């Protein structure tokens, strides 16, 4: 219950639907909802794996290790401006802002 409220309520406060707050949607507004989503995901995995109680922690640990490995490999892209924009140009969809920022000198 708490996780679902953390996931659903915060975006309503800054969605500019009820009250204009003068800012656009940004990742800083998604920290609390992402924690709520993770909590809902844990509850869902445990609900699915009721008959096999050891499977749920193993599955969640595997997901955590996979994300940790991805984070570790991504950290090398943050060496300098050239490496981050080169990585963004390779991995992301084409965008003029990324292409304009990626100017090897």
C-alpha positions as CSV (number, residue, x, y, z in Angstrom):
1,X,0.0,0.0,0.0
2,X,2.7,2.4,1.0
3,X,4.8,1.6,-2.1
4,X,1.8,2.2,-4.4
5,X,1.1,5.6,-2.8
6,X,4.8,6.5,-3.2
7,X,4.6,5.6,-6.8
8,X,1.3,7.3,-7.7
9,X,1.0,10.4,-5.5
10,X,4.2,12.4,-6.1
11,X,3.8,12.9,-9.9
12,X,0.4,14.4,-9.3
13,X,1.8,17.2,-7.2
14,X,4.1,18.4,-9.9
15,X,2.3,17.4,-13.1
16,X,1.0,20.9,-13.8
17,X,-2.5,19.6,-14.1
18,X,-4.1,21.0,-10.9
19,X,-1.6,23.8,-10.1
20,X,0.9,25.4,-12.5
21,X,4.3,25.1,-10.8
22,X,6.3,26.7,-13.6
23,X,8.7,23.8,-14.3
24,X,8.7,20.9,-16.7
25,X,8.9,17.2,-15.9
26,X,12.4,16.2,-15.0
27,X,14.2,13.2,-13.5
28,X,14.5,15.0,-10.1
29,X,10.7,14.5,-9.8
30,X,10.9,10.8,-10.4
31,X,13.2,9.7,-7.5
32,X,10.4,9.0,-5.0
33,X,8.1,7.4,-7.5
34,X,11.0,5.1,-8.6
35,X,11.4,4.0,-5.0
36,X,7.6,3.3,-4.8
37,X,7.9,1.3,-8.1
38,X,10.7,-0.7,-6.8
39,X,8.7,-1.5,-3.7
40,X,5.7,-2.6,-5.8
41,X,8.0,-4.7,-7.9
42,X,9.4,-6.5,-4.8
43,X,5.9,-7.1,-3.5
44,X,4.8,-8.5,-6.9
45,X,7.8,-10.8,-7.2
46,X,7.2,-12.2,-3.7
47,X,3.5,-12.7,-4.5
48,X,4.3,-14.6,-7.6
49,X,6.9,-16.8,-5.9
50,X,4.9,-17.8,-2.8
51,X,5.3,-21.5,-3.4
52,X,9.0,-21.2,-3.9
53,X,10.2,-18.8,-1.2
54,X,13.9,-19.0,-2.2
55,X,13.3,-18.0,-5.8
56,X,12.1,-14.4,-5.1
57,X,15.3,-13.2,-3.2
58,X,17.4,-14.9,-5.9
59,X,15.5,-13.2,-8.7
60,X,15.7,-9.8,-7.0
61,X,19.4,-10.3,-6.3
62,X,20.0,-11.2,-10.0
63,X,18.3,-8.0,-11.1
64,X,20.3,-5.9,-8.6
65,X,23.6,-7.5,-9.8
66,X,22.6,-6.9,-13.5
67,X,21.9,-3.2,-12.8
68,X,25.1,-2.9,-10.7
69,X,27.1,-4.3,-13.6
70,X,25.5,-1.9,-16.0
71,X,26.2,1.0,-13.7
72,X,29.8,0.0,-13.4
73,X,30.3,-0.2,-17.1
74,X,28.5,3.1,-17.6
75,X,30.7,4.9,-15.2
76,X,33.6,4.8,-17.7
77,X,31.6,6.9,-20.0
78,X,31.7,9.8,-17.5
79,X,35.5,10.3,-17.9
80,X,35.2,13.6,-19.7
81,X,32.8,15.5,-22.0
82,X,34.0,13.7,-25.1
83,X,33.4,10.2,-23.8
84,X,29.9,11.0,-22.4
85,X,28.7,12.6,-25.6
86,X,30.3,9.9,-27.8
87,X,28.5,7.3,-25.7
88,X,25.2,9.2,-25.9
89,X,25.6,9.5,-29.7
90,X,26.2,5.7,-30.0
91,X,23.6,4.4,-27.6
92,X,20.7,6.9,-27.8
93,X,18.3,7.8,-30.6
94,X,19.4,10.6,-32.9
95,X,18.8,14.0,-31.4
96,X,20.1,17.4,-32.5
97,X,21.0,18.5,-28.9
98,X,23.2,15.4,-28.6
99,X,24.8,15.9,-32.0
100,X,25.4,19.6,-31.3
101,X,27.1,18.8,-28.0
102,X,29.3,16.1,-29.4
103,X,32.0,18.1,-31.2
104,X,35.3,16.4,-31.0
105,X,38.1,18.9,-31.0
